[in-house]
Amino acid sequence: MGEDGTRLDISTFLLSSIHDMKNSMGVMAAYLQDALALDHTPGAPAATENGAREKTTQALYEAQRVTDHLIQLLAIYKIDQAFYPFDPQDHALTDLARETLARVADLARIKHIELDCDCGDDTYGWFDYELVFGVVVQALHNALRYARGRVMLRIQPHESGVRIRVEDDGPGYPDFLLAQGNGLNRGISFETGGTGLGLYFAGVVAGMHKGAGRTGALRLENGGPLGGGCFMLELP
């Protein structure tokens, strides 16, 4: 209860807390990126320097992952409450490719993973940029976690819409995850510690995009040119 005797709105409290945590994690990620930009510590042994950079890289990954999840929670809350400013517009696919890859470039470099891109020039898609940007960055982070040495982002026109694929050369998605279909059907796994938030968010974003009698779709596959997992988002 509040000081005036009114009942506290737990959803508003949760929203405020998520905002605070998101801001804190964003600051942490920025400091870690600055640390990784340093060439070396004068006088430090090479092994010590490399070990520190490896640990800092993992911390950066975790910080960015939590930040992404908090942003997704905020978006899901706003969508559920019908006050998310859904704003699909015409966007250059090359801009989406460049900006999402730039977001994960530091992590890929330190992990010695090659980032490739296949994106048609002078092509456009109709979508909410912030939502789709968040989905693609999350997919790239996941691919970098499991890739052995290569991740590919493909963004191409598809029929009357856009197809976005994030592929890696890792072990691929487990069978149980492939069997669950889109992210909206996935539950929480206490065995793996996965909440399924990223896939759930991607499924929500796909479903919000409608046009020409079609609705966006999410699909997971194994195989493809790189032989690992393939995350695919289709937008009408």
C-alpha positions in Angstrom: 0.0 0.0 0.0 1.1 3.6 -0.6 1.5 6.2 2.0 -1.9 7.6 1.2 -3.6 4.2 1.6 -3.9 3.5 -2.1 -2.9 0.2 -3.6 0.4 0.2 -5.5 0.2 -0.8 -9.1 2.7 -3.7 -9.3 2.9 -3.4 -13.1 4.0 0.3 -12.9 6.5 -0.7 -10.2 7.9 -3.4 -12.4 8.1 -1.1 -15.4 10.1 1.5 -13.3 12.5 -1.2 -12.0 13.2 -2.5 -15.5 13.9 1.0 -16.7 16.5 1.5 -13.9 18.1 -1.9 -14.5 18.3 -1.3 -18.3 20.0 2.0 -17.8 22.5 0.5 -15.3 23.4 -2.3 -17.6 23.8 0.1 -20.5 26.4 2.0 -18.6 28.2 -1.2 -17.7 28.3 -2.3 -21.3 29.7 1.1 -22.4 32.5 0.9 -19.8 33.4 -2.6 -20.9 33.5 -1.5 -24.5 35.9 1.3 -23.6 38.1 -1.2 -21.7 38.3 -3.5 -24.8 39.3 -0.6 -26.9 42.6 -0.2 -25.0 45.4 -1.7 -26.9 47.3 -3.0 -23.8 48.2 -2.3 -20.2 51.9 -1.1 -20.1 54.1 -3.6 -18.5 51.5 -6.4 -18.2 52.5 -9.9 -19.4 50.8 -10.9 -22.6 49.1 -13.9 -21.0 47.7 -11.7 -18.2 46.5 -9.2 -20.8 44.9 -11.9 -23.0 43.2 -13.5 -20.0 41.8 -10.2 -18.8 40.5 -9.3 -22.3 38.8 -12.8 -22.5 37.0 -12.3 -19.2 36.1 -8.7 -20.1 34.7 -10.0 -23.4 32.4 -12.5 -21.6 31.3 -9.8 -19.2 30.5 -7.5 -22.1 28.4 -10.3 -23.7 26.5 -10.9 -20.5 25.9 -7.2 -20.0 24.6 -6.7 -23.6 22.5 -9.8 -23.3 20.8 -8.6 -20.1 20.3 -5.2 -21.6 18.7 -6.7 -24.7 16.4 -8.8 -22.4 15.3 -5.8 -20.4 14.5 -3.8 -23.5 12.5 -6.7 -24.8 10.6 -6.9 -21.5 9.8 -3.2 -21.7 8.6 -3.6 -25.3 6.4 -6.7 -24.4 4.9 -4.8 -21.5 4.1 -1.8 -23.6 2.6 -4.0 -26.4 0.5 -5.9 -23.9 -0.8 -2.6 -22.4 -1.5 -1.3 -26.0 0.7 1.8 -25.7 3.7 0.7 -27.6 4.2 3.2 -30.5 4.2 0.6 -33.3 5.5 2.6 -36.3 6.3 0.5 -39.4 8.0 2.6 -42.1 10.0 2.1 -45.3 13.6 1.3 -44.3 16.8 0.6 -46.2 17.8 -3.0 -45.6 21.5 -2.1 -45.8 21.0 0.3 -42.9 19.6 -2.5 -40.8 22.4 -4.8 -41.7 25.1 -2.3 -41.0 23.8 -1.1 -37.7 23.0 -4.6 -36.3 26.4 -5.9 -37.3 28.1 -2.9 -35.7 26.4 -3.7 -32.4 28.0 -7.1 -32.2 31.3 -6.4 -34.0 33.5 -6.0 -30.9 32.3 -9.3 -29.5 32.8 -11.1 -32.8 36.4 -9.7 -33.1 37.5 -10.8 -29.7 35.9 -14.2 -30.1 37.7 -14.5 -33.5 34.4 -15.1 -35.3 34.0 -13.9 -38.8 30.9 -11.8 -39.5 29.6 -12.0 -43.0 26.7 -10.1 -44.6 24.5 -10.7 -47.7 22.2 -7.8 -48.2 20.8 -6.5 -51.4 21.7 -2.9 -52.3 19.0 -0.3 -52.8 16.3 -2.5 -51.3 13.7 -1.5 -48.7 11.4 -3.2 -46.3 8.3 -2.0 -44.4 8.7 -2.6 -40.6 9.1 -1.1 -37.2 12.8 -0.5 -37.1 13.4 -0.6 -33.3 11.5 -3.8 -32.9 13.2 -5.6 -35.8 16.6 -4.2 -34.8 16.2 -5.8 -31.4 15.2 -9.1 -32.8 18.2 -9.3 -35.2 20.7 -8.2 -32.5 19.4 -10.9 -30.2 19.7 -13.5 -32.9 23.3 -12.4 -33.7 24.3 -12.5 -30.0 22.9 -16.1 -29.8 24.7 -17.1 -33.0 28.0 -15.7 -31.7 27.6 -17.7 -28.5 27.5 -21.0 -30.3 29.4 -20.4 -33.6 32.8 -22.0 -34.1 34.2 -19.4 -36.4 31.6 -17.8 -38.7 28.2 -16.0 -38.6 26.3 -14.8 -41.6 23.5 -12.2 -41.7 21.3 -12.4 -44.8 18.6 -9.7 -45.4 16.8 -10.0 -48.7 13.5 -9.1 -50.3 11.1 -12.1 -50.2 7.9 -12.2 -52.3 6.1 -9.1 -51.0 8.2 -8.6 -47.9 11.6 -9.2 -46.3 13.4 -12.4 -45.1 16.1 -12.0 -42.5 18.4 -15.0 -41.7 21.0 -15.3 -39.1 23.2 -18.4 -39.6 26.1 -19.9 -37.8 28.6 -22.8 -38.1 27.9 -24.1 -34.6 26.1 -27.4 -33.5 22.7 -26.1 -34.4 19.4 -25.9 -32.5 18.4 -28.8 -30.3 15.6 -31.0 -31.5 13.2 -30.0 -28.7 13.5 -26.3 -29.6 12.9 -27.0 -33.3 9.8 -29.0 -32.4 8.3 -26.2 -30.5 7.9 -24.0 -33.6 7.6 -20.3 -33.2 8.8 -18.5 -30.0 5.2 -18.0 -28.7 4.9 -21.7 -27.9 8.1 -22.1 -25.9 8.1 -22.4 -22.2 10.8 -22.0 -19.5 13.4 -24.7 -19.2 14.7 -25.2 -15.7 17.3 -27.7 -17.1 19.0 -25.3 -19.4 18.1 -22.1 -17.6 16.5 -20.6 -20.7 13.5 -18.4 -20.4 12.7 -18.3 -24.1 12.3 -14.5 -23.9 14.3 -13.8 -27.0 12.3 -16.2 -29.2 9.0 -15.1 -27.6 9.9 -11.5 -28.3 10.7 -12.4 -31.9 7.4 -14.2 -32.3 5.5 -11.2 -30.9 7.3 -8.8 -33.3 6.7 -11.1 -36.3 3.0 -11.3 -35.5 2.6 -7.5 -35.2 3.7 -7.1 -38.8 0.8 -7.6 -41.2 0.3 -6.7 -44.8 -1.2 -7.9 -48.1 -3.1 -10.6 -46.3 0.0 -12.0 -44.7 1.5 -12.0 -41.2 5.1 -12.1 -40.2 6.6 -15.5 -39.3 9.5 -16.9 -37.2 11.2 -20.2 -38.0 14.3 -22.1 -36.7 16.2 -24.5 -38.8 19.5 -26.5 -38.9 21.8 -26.8 -41.9 22.0 -24.2 -44.5 25.3 -23.0 -46.1 27.1 -22.9 -42.8 25.7 -26.2 -41.4 24.7 -24.8 -38.0 21.6 -23.0 -36.6 19.5 -20.7 -38.8 17.2 -18.1 -37.3 14.7 -16.8 -39.9 12.3 -13.9 -39.6 9.9 -13.2 -42.5 8.1 -9.8 -42.7 5.3 -9.1 -45.1 
